[in-house]
Every structure is written in C-alpha cells, then in structure tokens.
Amino acid sequence: MTDLTAASAASLASLFASKQASSVEITTAFLDRMEKLNAKTNSYLHINRENSLEQASNADKQLADGKPLSALHGVPIAVKDNLTTTDAPTTSGSKILEGWIPQYDATVVAKIRQAGMPILGKTNLDEFAMGSSTEFSAYGPSRNPWDLERIPGGSGGGSSSAVSGHLAPLALGSDTGGSIRFPAAVTGSVGAKPTYGAVSRYGLIALASSLDQIGPVTNDVMDAALLQDVIAGHDPRDSTSLPNSLGSMAKAVAEADVKGLRIGIVKQLSSDGFQEGVKERFEDTVEKLTAAGATVVEVDCPSFEYAVAAYYLILPAEASSNLAKFDSVRFGMRVMPEGNPTIERVMAATREHGFGPEVKRRIILGTYALSSGYYDAYYGSAQKVRTLIQQDLAKAFGVADVLLTPTAPTTAFKIGEKINDPLAMYLNDIATIPANLAGVPGMSVPNGLAKEDGLPSGVQILAPAMQDAQMYRVASIIEKLYVNEWGAPLISQVPNLEVL
Amino acid sequence: MSEITPDLVRHLASLSRILVTDEEVEQLAGELSVIVDSVAVVTKAVSGDVAATSHPIPMANVYREDVILPSLTQEQALSAAPDSADGRFKVNAILDED
C-alpha cells in the first residue's frame, strides 16, 4: 500500500469502495500523521481520535452491509473550529469558548456524518474568523507547510495547512472575505466559496451573516467539487438558504471544455499592488487559457476600488451584533469581578478577558459604524457600494463567462510581519472581498510558484451567482493545463513535513 | 482626519460591554482613527440615487411549515451555562443595590 495520506480524497473513496483500504485504515493513517506532525503546523486545535475511529468503523460496516455509499464515503475530513460539533469542543479560536461542547451539529457537519466521513479534528482559525493569517487565534498561529516561518493564510489557516501538509485529505472552511480562498492560494491548495446561500450556515458561528459562506478546502478541483456536492442544498434551518439545487459540481468538472470560453480580466485587479511573481504567474495562466482556445476581454469594475472600505464597515457592524451573544449567561466563559458586581459588569469583564485584540477592535469599530450620526454616512454608503459592485459584476458577466484575478496580492508572508498593522492585514483580501459583497461564487486554484520566493500562488475564478458549475469547469480546465506542464498537481511539490 | 478620541473609544467600549484599560483606549483611538480614515472613502463612492444592498441574494417571505420539531431539552440547553439553578440560567443582579 502506498502512502494513504498523500492520496486525493477521490482516490481514497475509490480505495474504500473497492475494499482495498478500510475507512479505519485510512483514518488511522491520518491520525498517526496528525499526532506526529501537528506540533509543527498547529493546524488542529483538537484531534478527534476516538470518535473519528468509531465513525470510520461505522463506514466500514455500512460498506460490508451493502448500504448505499456517498461519493466520499469512508474518507475522513477536518472541520474548521467555528462549525459546531456535538462530539468535539468548538472554540472558534477564542478563549471565551474554551472547552465548549455544542449541543447540536452544524448542518454541514450533519451532512458529512450522513455521507460517512469521519471527523479527524477541529482546525485552527483567527479568533471568530477575524484575520487573514491565524495569528489572531487565541491558541497560537498555524504554520505553512511550504515554509514553517510563514503564515498559512487566514482565517482558515488550520484547514489550509492541514490539507497542504497532508494532515487531512480535505477540510471544511468558511469564507467571509477570503478566509477559504486566501489560505488556499498561499498553501498551493484549492478553496471554493460557493454562491451565498448554496450551503447552509446553520451551526456556523456567525462572523458577518450577509457575507459568510461555508465551502471546501482540498488538494485538487475534483475533491472540492465532490465535497461541495456533499454539503450543498436547501436547509429550512437557514432562511437565507437557496431553495433550488445548483446541480452537481463533480459532473461539471468531469465535462469541462475550454471551447468558446470567454474570460474577463478585471482592470482594477490585474496590476497595481501585486507581487511581481504573483503577477507573472497570473499572466502565465491567462496565456495558457488563450493558447488552449479561450478568448480574453478586459472588464472595468470601478467600484472594486471601494470594496475593502465597504467590507470593513459592513463586517464589523454585523460582527458587533453577532458577537453580542457571548455574554457569559448561556454558554462560554464567565469572569467575576470582585465584590458583588451587576451582570453588566460581569459581561464587560468576561468580554475583556475572553476576546483578543482584533475581536475587540472590530466590535468597537462596528459599534461606531452603527451609531447614530455615523450610520448613514458609513454603513449606509457601504451598503450602496455593495449595489455598485453587483452592477459592475453584472456588466462584466455580460461579456465574460468568468472573471479571473490573482487570488492574493502576495505569497505567504512571515509570521509577525503584519501583525501590528491592521490596515496592511486587511489588504490581503483585496481580490477576494468583492465576491462576498456581491454573493457570487469564487474559487482559488494553484497556478505555480512565484519566481522570487518559490512560494505558491493562486488564480481566482469568479462566476455569476448560482453558476458555481461554471466556476468549477474553469477551475478544472486551469488545473489540467498545469498538471500537463508539471506532471502532477502543485501540492506534490510541498516539502516533506517530517524533515522540516 | 477622523474624530476617534479616547473618550469616544471609552463610550463605544461601554456600549459594546467590553472593559478597556487606559492603555488599550489610547492604542484603540490611534488604530481606529487610521482605519476610519481609510474606510471613510465609501462616502465619496456613491453619488445620486443608489439602492442599498443588505443581502446579496434577494429573498423575501421565506416561510416554513409551522410544525413542532425535536428541540433541546431543558437539561441540554443549560448544560453549557456557567451557572444555573432550578432549571434556569443564573446571573448576577441586573440593578445596582445602591
């Protein structure tokens, strides 16, 4: 048997279904590797050994009994720690929730259980998903398997480092402004944010409810498609859940064809502010697609210039309201000041103690943005910018089937490099934020290593709302063009963690 | 230049139910001023009549059947509470005694 932990989720599923490897064998292989190497990457906050082996054994039994199998049956998965799980603690990277075991499963967690996928553990994130490096996790930063001194992106850096370090075949993430796509880009993995509403948010600890969306983090496009197919679908428990199915992403990947494809290059996101090697990789991707028969047009999205600003008003405003639930009453930490304090003082002391600096900064910023006298000028204008971005995208999608941008302005930066400059940190998401503001799907696919630092770079694909299948088709085309050149997906070049 | 003074930070922190030290107030006032100056650009982005978008995929009147589904038991609902008594969440006094 070759190394199970290096295999794609799709190939593990077929090894399982053909009885060449049991789910217990596969899950054990990952658990052993996690226990050996998680100290290096800090990808997992919790390793779920006992429960995952029990789930694996159930999957094996289902196979032996001839029960119907899902496309990923028996394949274990990592889950971002802002998704509730009844069999594992859920902290959202915050001290305020340390040790909390939720009373219910998130819908996506229920779906992966239903699909026979054992849960390997809970992955690290910036506290309440506020950040783009995992440096704001209360439990220490995760590290990038390509270079352990560097960030694995954020907020979902636990999931991206687990997948790229082969500590999980695939993972769930959540994306509010790029928290799936940015980590995927800087770790050479694949990450997709589906159309808003395609995947239920029930049981996702909300950051900004109008922007949050759950999606797959994987090592190739087909694995992402298979996982989106498992987790997508209407959920009566989420009133923003789309009523209709968007179809099978795996089918879209299988039938991808470049013929007649029209690609839009966003003028505002193709030159200024991008690292030289990232730009060079992006141009290479566009050239490859053109050579393969796609046509390229430049599209103008002038309102994108205001996207980051609008985002950093809308997100803190929604977060300040969402995080009011951490009040020391029903669950989570309670800190008692001396004397006989009122509940208000207990809440203030608990939140002082339980929240980290970035969470406090954003709650206070959001409270400011929503306060009377500023509401119309700031929050009101930001919501109008959202409309303008949707209008720009509608126009662009009139002449192009998908839009391409570099996913991130740079490759992975060093841990500590931007920690004291909130504004510089916010700019990591400059290319990914518009998709969240507009609700359209976006996906990052590896397009090589930047020439100056040898670190992974990603290309982002944006498609119109509900056309996730189109996004997956193009992702698959790009992946094939590169696999033809490299002989294998980029992830096969990741350094050996055991000797790092 | 933005108007995030230390006094305003204290007020916002109090509205947010977060205790802050004097040192934190000074630091936050500086950081938030820089951030607010930067995001204030949105006020220049919009001219004329533009509708506000609060939700990216428009949906209205989302109904479900009014049926009773299994829910948490009282015991489950209280299981993670920092303190409880007589089947309820227990908290400190809401009003000051003096």
Boltz contact constraints between the chains, C-beta under 6 A:
constraints:
  - contact:
      token1: [A, 100]
      token2: [B, 80]
      max_distance: 6.0
  - contact:
      token1: [A, 103]
      token2: [B, 72]
      max_distance: 6.0
  - contact:
      token1: [A, 103]
      token2: [B, 76]
      max_distance: 6.0
  - contact:
      token1: [A, 196]
      token2: [B, 56]
      max_distance: 6.0
  - contact:
      token1: [A, 196]
      token2: [B, 57]
      max_distance: 6.0
  - contact:
      token1: [A, 197]
      token2: [B, 57]
      max_distance: 6.0
  - contact:
      token1: [A, 210]
      token2: [B, 55]
      max_distance: 6.0
  - contact:
      token1: [A, 236]
      token2: [B, 64]
      max_distance: 6.0
  - contact:
      token1: [A, 239]
      token2: [B, 62]
      max_distance: 6.0
  - contact:
      token1: [A, 306]
      token2: [B, 42]
      max_distance: 6.0
  - contact:
      token1: [A, 306]
      token2: [B, 45]
      max_distance: 6.0
  - contact:
      token1: [A, 309]
      token2: [B, 39]
      max_distance: 6.0
  - contact:
      token1: [A, 309]
      token2: [B, 41]
      max_distance: 6.0
  - contact:
      token1: [A, 309]
      token2: [B, 42]
      max_distance: 6.0
  - contact:
      token1: [A, 310]
      token2: [B, 42]
      max_distance: 6.0
  - contact:
      token1: [A, 312]
      token2: [B, 39]
      max_distance: 6.0
  - contact:
      token1: [A, 313]
      token2: [B, 39]
      max_distance: 6.0
  - contact:
      token1: [A, 329]
      token2: [B, 89]
      max_distance: 6.0
  - contact:
      token1: [A, 329]
      token2: [B, 91]
      max_distance: 6.0
  - contact:
      token1: [A, 330]
      token2: [B, 81]
      max_distance: 6.0
  - contact:
      token1: [A, 330]
      token2: [B, 89]
      max_distance: 6.0
  - contact:
      token1: [A, 331]
      token2: [B, 80]
      max_distance: 6.0
  - contact:
      token1: [A, 334]
      token2: [B, 82]
      max_distance: 6.0
  - contact:
      token1: [A, 342]
      token2: [B, 93]
      max_distance: 6.0
  - contact:
      token1: [A, 342]
      token2: [B, 96]
      max_distance: 6.0
  - contact:
      token1: [A, 343]
      token2: [B, 91]
      max_distance: 6.0
  - contact:
      token1: [A, 343]
      token2: [B, 92]
      max_distance: 6.0
  - contact:
      token1: [A, 343]
      token2: [B, 94]
      max_distance: 6.0
  - contact:
      token1: [A, 346]
      token2: [B, 92]
      max_distance: 6.0
  - contact:
      token1: [A, 347]
      token2: [B, 17]
      max_distance: 6.0
  - contact:
      token1: [A, 348]
      token2: [B, 17]
      max_distance: 6.0
  - contact:
      token1: [A, 348]
      token2: [B, 19]
      max_distance: 6.0
  - contact:
      token1: [A, 349]
      token2: [B, 19]
      max_distance: 6.0
  - contact:
      token1: [A, 351]
      token2: [B, 17]
      max_distance: 6.0
  - contact:
      token1: [A, 351]
      token2: [B, 18]
      max_distance: 6.0
  - contact:
      token1: [A, 352]
      token2: [B, 18]
      max_distance: 6.0
  - contact:
      token1: [A, 352]
      token2: [B, 19]
      max_distance: 6.0
  - contact:
      token1: [A, 360]
      token2: [B, 18]
      max_distance: 6.0
  - contact:
      token1: [A, 363]
      token2: [B, 16]
      max_distance: 6.0
  - contact:
      token1: [A, 364]
      token2: [B, 12]
      max_distance: 6.0
  - contact:
      token1: [A, 364]
      token2: [B, 13]
      max_distance: 6.0
  - contact:
      token1: [A, 364]
      token2: [B, 16]
      max_distance: 6.0
  - contact:
      token1: [A, 365]
      token2: [B, 32]
      max_distance: 6.0
  - contact:
      token1: [A, 367]
      token2: [B, 12]
      max_distance: 6.0
  - contact:
      token1: [A, 367]
      token2: [B, 15]
      max_distance: 6.0
  - contact:
      token1: [A, 367]
      token2: [B, 16]
      max_distance: 6.0
  - contact:
      token1: [A, 368]
      token2: [B, 12]
      max_distance: 6.0
  - contact:
      token1: [A, 377]
      token2: [B, 43]
      max_distance: 6.0
  - contact:
      token1: [A, 381]
      token2: [B, 42]
      max_distance: 6.0
  - contact:
      token1: [A, 381]
      token2: [B, 43]
      max_distance: 6.0
  - contact:
      token1: [A, 381]
      token2: [B, 46]
      max_distance: 6.0
  - contact:
      token1: [A, 382]
      token2: [B, 42]
      max_distance: 6.0
  - contact:
      token1: [A, 383]
      token2: [B, 52]
      max_distance: 6.0
  - contact:
      token1: [A, 383]
      token2: [B, 53]
      max_distance: 6.0
  - contact:
      token1: [A, 383]
      token2: [B, 54]
      max_distance: 6.0
  - contact:
      token1: [A, 384]
      token2: [B, 46]
      max_distance: 6.0
  - contact:
      token1: [A, 384]
      token2: [B, 50]
      max_distance: 6.0
  - contact:
      token1: [A, 384]
      token2: [B, 52]
      max_distance: 6.0
  - contact:
      token1: [A, 385]
      token2: [B, 42]
      max_distance: 6.0
  - contact:
      token1: [A, 385]
      token2: [B, 45]
      max_distance: 6.0
  - contact:
      token1: [A, 386]
      token2: [B, 53]
      max_distance: 6.0
  - contact:
      token1: [A, 387]
      token2: [B, 50]
      max_distance: 6.0
  - contact:
      token1: [A, 387]
      token2: [B, 51]
      max_distance: 6.0
  - contact:
      token1: [A, 387]
      token2: [B, 53]
      max_distance: 6.0
  - contact:
      token1: [A, 422]
      token2: [B, 31]
      max_distance: 6.0
  - contact:
      token1: [A, 423]
      token2: [B, 38]
      max_distance: 6.0
  - contact:
      token1: [A, 438]
      token2: [B, 56]
      max_distance: 6.0
  - contact:
      token1: [A, 439]
      token2: [B, 56]
      max_distance: 6.0
  - contact:
      token1: [A, 439]
      token2: [B, 57]
      max_distance: 6.0
